[in-house]
Amino acid sequence: MALTEKEISVLQETAKKYMEYANLPVQKEKIELWKALNRGKMQRPMVVMDQFPWNELNNEGELDLFVEDPVFRRVERYLKREIYKYKHFPVDMVLDPFIRVPKAIDNTGFGIKVEEETLYASGNVSSHVFKNQLETKEDAEKIKDMIITHDEKETERRFETASEIFKGIAPVMMEGRTCHLGVWDNLTQFMGVENIYFDLVDEPDKLHLFMERMTTSVIKGVEQTNRLKIYDTNANTCHCSYVYTDELLPDSGMGKESITQNGWAFGLAQLFSSVSPAVTEEFEIPYVTRMAKYFGMIYYGCCDRLDDRLEMVLTIPNLMKVSCSPWSDRDAFAEKIGKKVVMSNKPTPAFVATTTMDEEEIRKDLQWTVDAARKNNVNLEMILKDISTVKCQPERLTRWADIAMDVVNNY
């Protein structure tokens, strides 16, 4: 799709604004702070904010999109969101001084299309019920090996187009593939949460069969990615956490060869918050262990509670960061995590979603986490994410950011 003069102008002006921020000296300072945390020598706890209710934040039209071409609309969206975050609640975010454009990569996935019924939807929040498409052992045949392809000619076209658009404004970096090892999230969409819970008791062998097929599929995709050398080793975040490290990404755009051993991946099994640690040990750890071996570094966990099963999580190969969700016991988590792995705390987003935001409660909650980390000499980051609503008051996020930075700067 050809870009119009107006669309090109929008992209150029947006890129200029982005680069004004990306070229600030503070970006290098933040990178050094992240590298210190990620090498286990934290100078202070680090703060990130991500995954917002964007439909509630565009009061001034800052996030309006004008580009129709799907590739460059994605570029426009990314730049405008990064600018918005940096203007209103930068905390410890880093803006790399180049424009990211996706390579033309295709992934066939597991060969199953999610079938769901939406029960409720409001803005960007909805609830679903998923149709069970894997009812018998024979249905394992539906799970196919991933096929990864790269259209090099299309990637080159995108690069040439972007280079011409942003000439004299910013260099262009082509984005490769990244990997999500949370296979249970996919299986949940293919079966439904309740069906999986019943099968854990009634037909565990069937679930092992499905997990074996899906794990094999992921690994096949990884192997193809490495043959094509299209992994995104210049991605500066993994699961919302900044991943600058001495070993893999020492500076912006300084990643190594584009294979998974030089990059990050993340895993999780969120529905296992409602099962025993023994179930996690049997149905998750063996599979994620096999996948994690292919990557340089691993981030594990999301909204799942992990303090009661942290010992087994710490056995995952190449583990660097573990999520401490709002459902985890922070004190117990900090006591168990040790000094080699980062405690990636997730402050509850509920505090910015209440009818009246209680700033003192936010401060107390953040201080509790920081105190637990200090007491146990833990390397800590705090990531406010999964924010469903701010009651259409974007300024709440700015206040949360101010409070959080005050807490960590007084560490």
Residue pairs with C-beta under 8 A, 6 or more apart in sequence:
1 68
1 69
1 70
2 69
3 11
3 67
3 69
3 72
3 161
3 165
6 66
7 66
7 67
7 68
7 69
7 72
8 165
10 66
10 67
10 76
11 67
11 72
11 75
11 76
11 79
11 165
11 166
12 165
12 166
12 169
14 76
14 79
14 80
14 83
15 79
15 99
15 165
15 166
15 169
15 170
16 169
17 79
17 83
18 79
18 82
18 83
18 95
18 99
18 170
19 97
19 169
19 170
21 27
21 83
21 86
21 95
22 95
22 96
22 97
22 98
22 170
23 97
27 94
27 95
27 96
27 97
27 252
30 92
30 93
30 94
30 242
31 94
31 244
31 251
31 252
33 43
33 44
33 46
33 92
34 46
34 92
34 94
34 242
34 243
34 244
35 244
35 245
35 246
35 250
36 42
36 43
37 43
37 46
37 342
37 379
37 380
37 381
38 243
38 244
38 245
38 320
38 342
39 245
39 246
40 339
40 340
40 342
40 379
41 379
42 379
42 380
44 408
44 409
44 411
45 370
45 373
45 380
45 381
45 382
45 407
45 408
45 411
46 92
46 242
46 380
46 381
46 382
46 408
47 91
47 92
47 381
47 382
47 383
47 384
47 401
47 404
47 405
47 408
48 91
48 92
48 93
48 240
48 241
48 242
48 381
48 382
48 383
48 384
48 385
49 85
49 89
49 91
49 93
49 383
49 384
49 385
49 397
49 400
49 401
50 240
50 383
50 384
50 385
51 240
51 385
51 386
51 387
52 387
52 390
52 397
53 123
53 124
53 125
53 387
53 388
53 389
53 390
54 63
54 81
54 124
55 123
55 124
56 123
56 389
56 390
56 391
56 392
56 393
56 394
57 63
57 84
57 390
57 394
57 397
58 64
59 392
59 394
62 80
62 83
62 84
63 77
63 80
63 81
63 84
65 73
65 76
65 77
65 80
66 76
67 73
67 75
67 76
71 101
71 102
71 158
72 161
72 162
72 165
74 102
75 99
75 100
75 101
75 162
78 100
79 99
82 93
82 95
85 93
86 93
86 95
88 394
88 397
88 398
88 401
89 397
89 398
89 400
89 401
90 401
91 401
91 404
91 405
92 242
93 242
94 236
94 242
94 244
94 252
96 173
96 234
96 236
96 252
96 253
97 170
97 171
97 252
97 253
98 170
98 171
98 172
98 173
98 252
98 253
99 162
99 166
99 170
99 171
99 172
99 173
100 173
100 174
100 175
101 158
101 159
101 162
101 172
101 173
101 174
101 175
102 158
102 174
102 175
103 150
103 155
103 158
103 174
103 175
103 176
103 177
103 230
104 150
104 151
104 152
104 154
104 155
104 158
105 148
105 149
105 150
105 151
105 176
105 177
105 230
106 148
106 149
106 150
106 151
107 146
107 147
107 148
107 177
107 221
108 144
108 146
108 147
108 148
109 146
110 143
110 144
110 146
110 186
110 190
110 214
110 217
111 142
111 143
111 144
112 133
112 134
112 142
112 143
112 144
112 190
114 130
114 189
114 190
115 130
115 131
115 133
116 128
116 129
116 130
116 131
116 189
117 128
117 129
117 131
118 126
118 127
118 128
119 126
119 127
119 128
119 129
120 126
120 127
121 127
123 389
124 388
125 388
125 389
129 192
130 188
130 189
130 190
130 191
130 192
130 193
131 192
132 190
132 191
132 192
132 195
133 139
133 142
133 190
133 191
134 140
134 142
134 143
134 187
134 190
134 191
134 210
136 206
137 205
137 206
137 209
140 209
140 210
140 213
143 210
143 213
143 214
143 217
144 217
145 216
145 217
145 220
145 221
146 217
146 218
146 220
146 221
146 224
147 221
147 224
148 177
148 221
148 224
148 225
148 228
148 230
150 228
150 230
155 174
158 174
159 172
159 174
162 172
163 172
166 172
173 234
173 253
175 232
175 234
175 235
176 230
176 231
176 232
176 233
176 234
176 258
177 225
177 230
177 231
177 232
178 231
178 232
178 235
178 238
178 263
178 264
178 265
179 218
179 221
179 222
179 225
179 231
179 260
179 265
179 291
179 295
180 265
180 266
180 267
181 218
181 265
181 266
181 267
181 268
181 288
181 291
181 292
181 298
182 266
182 267
182 268
182 269
182 270
182 302
183 211
183 214
183 215
183 218
183 287
183 288
183 291
184 196
184 211
184 268
184 269
184 270
184 271
184 272
184 283
184 284
185 268
185 269
185 270
185 271
186 214
187 196
187 207
187 210
187 211
187 214
188 196
188 271
191 199
193 271
196 207
196 271
197 271
197 274
197 275
199 206
199 207
200 207
200 275
200 279
200 283
204 282
204 283
207 283
208 283
211 283
211 287
212 287
215 287
215 290
215 291
218 291
219 290
219 291
219 294
222 260
222 291
222 294
225 231
225 259
225 260
226 259
226 260
226 261
226 294
229 257
229 258
229 259
230 258
231 258
231 259
231 260
231 262
231 263
232 255
232 258
232 263
233 248
233 249
233 255
233 256
233 257
233 258
233 259
233 262
233 263
234 249
234 253
234 254
234 255
235 243
235 255
235 263
235 264
236 242
236 243
236 244
236 249
236 252
237 243
238 264
238 265
238 266
238 297
238 299
239 266
239 299
239 302
239 323
240 383
240 385
241 299
241 321
241 342
241 344
241 381
241 383
243 249
243 264
243 297
243 299
244 250
244 251
245 297
245 320
247 296
247 297
248 255
248 256
248 262
248 263
248 264
248 296
248 297
249 255
255 262
255 263
256 262
260 294
260 295
260 296
261 294
261 295
261 296
262 296
263 295
263 296
263 297
264 295
264 296
264 297
264 298
264 299
264 320
265 291
265 292
265 294
265 295
265 298
265 299
266 298
266 299
266 300
266 302
267 288
267 291
267 292
267 298
267 299
267 300
267 301
267 316
268 300
268 301
268 302
268 304
268 323
269 280
269 283
269 284
269 288
269 304
270 302
270 303
270 304
271 304
272 279
272 280
272 283
272 284
272 304
273 303
273 304
273 305
273 325
273 327
277 308
277 309
277 312
280 309
280 312
281 309
281 312
285 312
285 313
285 315
285 316
288 300
288 316
289 315
289 316
289 317
292 298
292 316
292 317
292 318
292 319
293 317
293 318
295 318
296 318
297 318
297 319
297 320
298 316
298 317
298 318
298 319
298 320
298 321
299 320
299 321
299 322
299 323
299 344
300 306
300 313
300 316
300 319
300 321
300 322
300 323
301 313
301 322
301 323
301 324
301 325
301 344
302 323
302 325
303 323
303 325
303 326
303 327
303 346
303 386
304 323
304 325
304 327
305 325
305 327
305 328
306 313
306 322
306 323
306 324
306 325
306 328
306 333
307 324
307 328
307 329
307 330
307 332
307 333
307 336
308 329
308 332
310 322
310 333
310 336
310 337
311 336
313 319
313 322
314 322
314 337
314 338
314 341
319 341
320 341
320 342
321 341
321 342
321 344
321 381
322 337
322 341
322 342
322 343
322 344
323 344
323 346
324 330
324 333
324 334
324 337
324 343
324 344
324 345
324 346
324 369
325 346
326 346
326 347
326 348
326 350
330 345
330 368
330 369
330 372
331 372
333 343
333 372
334 343
334 372
334 373
334 375
334 376
334 378
335 376
337 343
337 376
337 378
338 378
339 377
339 378
339 379
341 379
342 379
342 380
342 381
343 373
343 378
343 379
343 380
343 381
344 381
344 383
345 369
345 373
345 380
345 381
345 382
345 383
346 382
346 383
346 384
346 385
346 386
347 362
347 365
347 366
347 369
347 382
347 383
347 384
347 404
348 365
349 384
349 385
349 386
349 387
349 388
351 357
351 358
351 361
351 362
351 365
351 400
352 362
352 384
352 387
352 390
352 396
352 397
352 400
353 387
353 388
353 389
353 390
353 391
354 391
355 391
357 393
357 396
357 399
359 399
359 403
362 400
362 403
362 404
363 403
363 406
363 407
366 382
366 403
366 404
366 407
367 407
369 380
369 382
370 380
370 407
370 408
370 411
372 378
373 379
373 380
374 411
382 404
382 408
384 400
384 404
387 397
390 396
390 397
